[in-house]
Amino acid sequence: MNEKYFVIVVMVVLVSFVVPAHAVQLDAAIPKGSEEFAPVFTFTRIISIQYSEDSKLAELFRSSQQKISFVIDGENASVLIEKINAQLKEKSFVTVSDVSGEYSVTITPHERSASIEYKITIKPTMKGHFISESVLDAQWRGFEISDEIPIESEFGVYHINSPISAFAELPEIVEYLSDSDAMQVLDMKLIDATGLTDLALLQWESMFDPTAKMSETVGYGFSGTIVTNYSMGICTIYREVCQDRDITVPFEIEGEAYTIRSIESQDDGTIIIEGYVQQSSGRIESFLVTENAPKPGKIEDTQVPTMYAVSGIGVAIAASFFVWSDKKSKKTSTEQTGIDPKDLCAVSTSSSAGSYQTNRGTSELR
């Protein structure tokens, strides 16, 4: 019983400090009156393939350790810019004029498995985000590219949106896996930020932050007024614990059994906009920027009262445990338990030795 209480109390205290790695992470800052801004989208994924030590795949991966990393810029990313603009055109006023970033993939073979870690950072230069003087487009934050994105690099042409491109330098592995069910995972595109728009702005956390009034923040493009911070993907006990995206596919090649697994976590985003900002509740999502703070509304269903409620539950559980433990200890120290002494009688257990006899004995029930 006490172990159960202890586990619950520990969860209340510690679960809010879980820090996951995310499938896509967005970081954006929009200064007041800016003609352009450059949000950073970071896409991450880990794929692992399990095999037996004497399998064909183990042999192919044995000497496959490598890390490929190269820069993405306006010179080699024209296709990427074109694909992002094609996506945004369907829902947003924003256009991309340039892009920078980096692609990296690391293949690490082990005795019974191999891991492939992907990281793609894209920093597009965006324009046209002001719908009017005080209304900003919010639909730019999520896009998905389902086509190939070839990037010319010092390692040759890499299709950065395709996981199988990680094996460009290992053609034997590509050939061995190409007709198997492993391709269900290796064909899943890497650049997918739709989770950032799937969650409506009304469900993002928002707060006004006066930090930008400090003179030191001018170097970041802010003019010294208040900023509004929007965020999503926060993992807390009142917003649910982060849920990983875990896809596992068993497959077989020439009678040998394997398993491929893809692991990602839920999306994460932070958007900082200069001024007092409120999100629209209409069909098209947008940010409304004002000079003055909006009138405070009713505090309903917010994280603060929920946090206090959860903390109160934890305190109540802890108090109940200590009361129960105290009562149990008092009961143990003041009440007689076991056999009543009046039902026992003394019995000798030793005989005389010469003129000496011991007084050793024991007790038996009458």
C-alpha angles and dihedrals in degrees: 000000000000091000090058092052091048093053092050093050092048091051091052091053102039111029093081090065096064109125114192133188111247135224090224127007122192124199117178137163123189115191120207113279093000117165091206141006135192116220118192119230116191119190120194134178137164121207122186129189120201121206140157120265095249097043127118091244091054088055092049093049095044095094099023101103110135145136122215120192131165141158125261115211144147092281098060102022105067091119091051092052090048093050094048092049091049089055095045093047089068094061114003143059090220123105131190117232100174141000139203133180146109140267122208135170128179124197115197120181121206133184095269103011146026127220127207117195120195128194125173122178118193123184109182121188104231130198137178096047094135109088089177135346093284104021123082128195112247100181095085093079098082131048139146129209115203097175133079117276110202115201122188112225141160086268093055129259114338123189095217095189093059123075092207089064087075086078095055089119091045106058094164091064091048091051093047094051100036098094097037134094088255086085089072086075099030091055094055106112118239101213106075120135097158091116087073091063097032086071106068117234089242087067095051118100113249135185139166113243122197093192091100089068088076113101092231091070094064088086089065092059099263119130098218102272131115120288132210119225121208120188141170135180095054109158111214138138091256094046095042125261115280113272118214120221102235119180118178123184123180115208140174133216122186091341095310118120122224139167128214121196132188120199127192135150131225119287123271130202141177123184121181118193126182114243135021105316133191126180122237120245096206131106092274113052118229142152120249111208121201135177094226131053115262119244111273114255132206116298102236130153094351128148095249099063089038091053091051090048092052091046089050090053090051092050091047091051092049092048091049090052094052092047091050092046092049093051091049093052092049091049091051094051100044106037127073115234132180128030120358110243092227088069093060131084131191120251125187116237101186137056132214122285106204107308092340127087126179124227094223114138147141140218132255134185113263 
